[in-house]
């Protein structure tokens, strides 16, 4: 049986699908992953079928079409939908996602790829919503983009989820609507918000998140599941470049500093100067991942610039991980069992920053716009106290033991066996 997975974002959005796919392959399923063409080598390197989506996600992020959002309202307007090139790219991307589903027996889709639900309905096959954050309404805590804001009780909490769910659907539906109308002249049957419909036997929701980070609410429906993060476990064959291996051996554990696929390249030089000045004040060594938001410089005795390395391998060697608060990077930092400093740029990153602080594994988050040499120095010093180090280690051990990808693959396997078994009997 063929399971197609639809991803629409950065490496942090795509890599969990690889982890889940590896577990499904062990059960005998064929797995196809649709993602930005940027990740072809990554996906095919693990032996999956790859369906390319037009456009380079990193180029889009660096183009200015995606704006930083430090409030819920800005989140819903963070994409410049009026840009004609982006509109055509979105429509083309929906066409690619639709084509990727051909021949599938089930579709697993990211919340940003809602076409997965409608294609599954069209084909009469199960769909599984795979979200990297809690999305199903609950009274127990606010929705992810409201999490770092004021608290006003249980009814307010549930309202924020409803607003988030509807707002996310509004953002995700535009491309689907334009593509489907262009291709078929009419909308899919029952065209409406699919997220609330993903809470049945054949259409469950999976959250690729540790229940120790955001607990499973008691008021969630039965068909919403959160077993743990989806990590790629097979990292033992990674061989680091000689320069990186030697740097790690030549002194005490360094800091990791990297801002993933976010950041304004126009301010990269200023940001790099700030980070280097803070490092000089602390006297600590660092591995800096040069990319969006950080400028590559000459290496020194205490600072090594790299172009990337698997977080699962690299982070356990660090004294602390300084990052932007993307869901994927946060998960990898938690798994490593080392302290964190979150410097959120926008969107859900503020929530992850606050939650890491609440869990006792990080210093208080520093919004990128408020980052200074002194508050970065203070945060670095905070993460090196015994209490945070011990808590990060403890939580890392729990998260590594959860086997979220394996348990999620079991749920998908059970869903498909039940669905197709009933279909045969019918």
N, C-alpha and C positions, 0 to 999 in steps of 0.2 A: 504494500500500500504506500502511496505517495502523500507525504505531508508537506505542504508549502508554507513557509514562514515569510511574513511581510514586515520588513523593517524600513523605516523612513528617515532615520536620523544619523547620528555620528557613530563612531566606533563603540561608544558606550551603550548605544541602543542596539547595535548589531551583535556584539560579542555574546551577550546572554543567550541569543538565539542559537549561536554556535554550541554553547554549553548544553542547551536543551536538546539540540539536534544530535549531539554525540550520544546522549542517553537514549534517544529514540532509535538511533542506528543500532545500538546494542540489542534492541528488541526486534530488529529485523525490518524496520521501516526505511523506505527511501526518503531522503530529506532534500528539499530544494529551498534555498534562501534567496529572497529578493532584497537587494540593498543597493545603495549608491555604488556606481562603478568604481569608486575609490577603493572599495573593499573586496574586489574580485580575488586578488591573490590571497587575502586573509581567508575568505570563505572556501575557495577551492583548495587551499593548503590543508584543510581538514577533511577533504574528500567529499564535499557536498556539491550538488548541482547548484549553479549560480545563475540567477536571473538579474540582469543589470538594469538599474534604473537610470535614466538619462540625467545628466547634471552631476557635478562634483560637489558633494555636501560641504566640504571644507571651503571651496571657492565661494559658495553661496553665503556661508557664515562670515567670510572675510569681505564680502562685497558691499556691506552696508544695508542690504535688503532686510536683514534681521536686526532689529533694534534691541538694545538692552532694556529689560523691564524690571523695575524695582517695586511694582505694585500690581495687584490683580487686574486693574483696568488696563495698564500698559501691557500685561501679558497677552491679553486678548487682541491687542493691536500691534504686537511685536513684529508681525510679518507685513511687508508693504504689498498688500494685495492689489493695489492700483498699478503696480509696475507690470507692464505688458509682457516683458520677457519672463518674469516670474510666473505670471498667469499661464503662459504657454508651457513653461517647464512643469508646472503643477499638473496641467491637463495631460501632457505627455507622460509624466510619472504615473498617473492613474492608469493610462493605457498599458504601461509596462507592468504595473502591478496586476492588472486584469489578465494580461497574457501569461504572467508567471503562474497563475492558478490553473492553467489548462491541464486536465488530466489528474487533478488532485482528488484525494479521498478525504482530506480535511485541510482546513486553513487556520493557521495560528497567526494572529495579526497584532501589531503594535497599535495603541489607541490613535496614533496619527495616520493609520492606514485603514480607515473604516470601510473602504471599498471591499475589504476582505469579508465583512459580514454579508454584504449584498451579493457578492459573487457566490458565496457559500449557499445563500438562499436560492439563487438562480440555478445552481448546480444540484441542490438537494443534498448537501453534505454538511457535516458538523463544522462549526467555527469555534475557535477558542480565542478569547481576548486575552492578550498577554501584556500586562501593564507593569512598568518599573516602579510605580508608586500606587498607594491606595487610592482608588477611584470610586468605589462603591460608597454611597452615602452612609454615614454613621453619626451618632450623637456623641461619640467618645472623644473625638479630636477633630480639629478643622481640616479642611481640604488643603492639599499641599501648597498651593499658592497663597493661602491665607494663614498658614501655620505660624509664620514669624510676625504675625500682627496681633492686635488686641484679642483677648479672650472674653466671650460674652455668654458662655453657658451652652448647654446641650442642644437647645433648639437652634441657636446661632450656628453651632458646629454643623448640624445637618443641612442648614440653609447654604452654608459655604460650599458643601459638596454638590448640592443641586445646581448652584450657580456655576461651579467649575465644570461639572459634567455637561451642562447645556452650552457653556461658553466654548469648551474644547470641541464639542460637536459642531458648533458654528464655524470654527476655524477649519476643522478637518473635512467638513461637508462640501465646502466650496469647490474644490478640485473635482470631487466625485460627481457633483451635480453638473458641472460644465462638461466633463468628459462624457458622461452618460447621455446627456442631451445631444451632444455633438455626434456621438456614435449611433444612438438609437432613436433620437427625436422625442424621447419621453424618459421620465425618471424610473428608477427601479421600483418594483412593486413594494408597497409599504415603506416608502422612503421617509424615514424618520430616525431620530436618535437611536443608534443600536446598542449603546452601552447598557441601558436597563434591560435589554432583551438577552444579554449574555449572562443569564442567571438561571439556566435550565439544564437538564440532563445532557442534552446534545449541544448546548451552547454555554459552556461554563466560562468563568473568568479565573485566570491565574495571575497572581501578583509575584513578580520575581524579586522578593524582598524578605528579609529576615523578620520573623515575628518578634524577635528580641528588640528590633529597632522601632517598628510600629506594630504594637500588639494587634492580634486579630480581634476585631470588635465583636462583642456578644450579640449585636443587632445586625450583623451581616447575614444575608441569605445563605442557604445551605450550599449553593453551587458557586460560591466565591472562595478561593483557596489561596493561602499564603504559607508556603512550606519552608522558604529560605531562599537566599540568593542563588542565581544560576552562574556558577563558576566553571571555567575550563580547568579541569584538574590536571590534564596532561601537559605540564610545563617543564618536566624533568629533562627534556631533550634540548632545552634552550641553552645555547652556548653564547655567553656575552662577549662583546668585542674585548680584545686584550686590554685596551686602554681603560675600559670600565672595570674589568676584573682586577686590574692592578690598582686602580684608584681605591677600590673597596678594601683591598688588602693593606694599603699603605698608611692607614690611620684609623681613628675611631669612627663609628657609624656616622655617616653624613645625613644632612637633611635632603629631602626630595622637594623640588619646587617645579611646578608645572601647571599650566592653566588649560590643558586640553585643546579643544577646538574653538575656544572663545577668546575674546580679547580684541582690542583695536590695534592693528599693526602700526597706526600712526603714533600711538603712545608706547610702543614696545621699547624704544630706547630709554625713555624716562622710567618705565617700570623696571627695566633691568638695572639701571643705575640705583634705583631705590633698594632693590633686593640685594645687590652687591654691597651697598653701604651698610645695610642691616647685618649682613653676614660678617662684615669686617668688625662691627661692634660686638657681636657675640663671640667671634673667634671660632665659629663652627664651620665645618666643611659642608659642601653641598653638591648634589647632582642636579643640574638645571636642565629641564626638558625644553629646548628651544623650539618655539612654534608660535602660534597666534598669541600675541600679547607679550612674548618674551623674545629678546634679540640674542642671537648667537654671538659670543665673544671668544677671545683666545682663552684657552684653559690655563689655570694657574695651579699652584701646589694644593690649594684648598677648594678649588671650584672646577668641576668638570661639566662641560656642556655636551648633551647627547641629543640625538634625533628621535629617541624613543626606545623603549624596552618593555617587555611584558610586565605589567604592574604586579601580577601574581608572583613573578620571580623577583622583581626589583624591590618592592616595598618592604618585605621582611628584613632587608639589609639596612633600612634607614632608621635614624633616630626619631624622625617625625616626617609626616607627609603634609606639605603645604600645597593646597590645590583650590580649584574654583568651586567645588561643591557639586559637580555633575554627579548624577545618580551612580553611574558606572565607576567613576574614580572613588567616590565615597565608599562604595561596596568593597572595592579592592583594598582600600586603606583599612577598613574595618577588619577584613579577612586577615590582613598582615599582622594585626595585633600591635601596631605601633600608634603613638599619638598623632593627632591631626591639628592642622590650622586651616580653617576654611575661609577663603576670600571670595565671597559670592559676587558674581557679575550681574545676575538677573534670574528671572523665572523661578524654578523650584529650588535653585541653589541656596536661597536664604533659608528655606525649610530644613535642608540637610545640615546647614551650618548650625542652626539653632538646636536641631535634634542631637547632633554630635556633642554639643556642649552640655545638653541636658543629660545625656548618657554618661558624661564624665570622661570621655575619651579625647576631648579637644578643648583648646582654649576658646574663649568667646569669639565668635566669628567677627571678621572685619570686612564690612562691605568694601568693594574695590574703590569706590569713590572716596572712602574715608581712610584708605591705607596710607600710612606714613612710616618713615624709618623707625621712629620710636615705638609706635604701637606694634609693629612687626617684631621688633627686638623683644618687647615685653611678652608677646604671644609665644615666641620661640622659647623664652626662659620659662614661661608657665608650663609648656608641654614637657619640660624635662624634670618635673617634680615626680616623686615616687608614686603618688596617688594616681595621677593620670596614666603613668606608664603601666602600673599594675592593672588598672581598670581596662585599658586598651588591650592588654595581653589576655585578660580574662574573657572579654567579649569576643576577641579574635578566636579563641579556642572554641567557644560556643558556636560561632558562625561557621567555622570550618567543619564542625561535626553535623551540621543540619542536612546536608545533601539535598538542597532544594531542587536542583535540576533533575536528579534521579526520581524524587517523589512526584515532581510535576509531570515527568514522562510517564510515570505509572498511572497518573490520573488521566492523561490523554489516551493512553493505551486502553484503560478501562472504558473511557467514553466511547472510543471507536468500536471496541468489541461489543459493547452494549447496543450501540446504534445499529451496526451492521448485522448483529445477531438478531435483533428485533425485526429488522427489515427483511431478513431471510424468512423468519417465521411468519411475517405478515404476508 
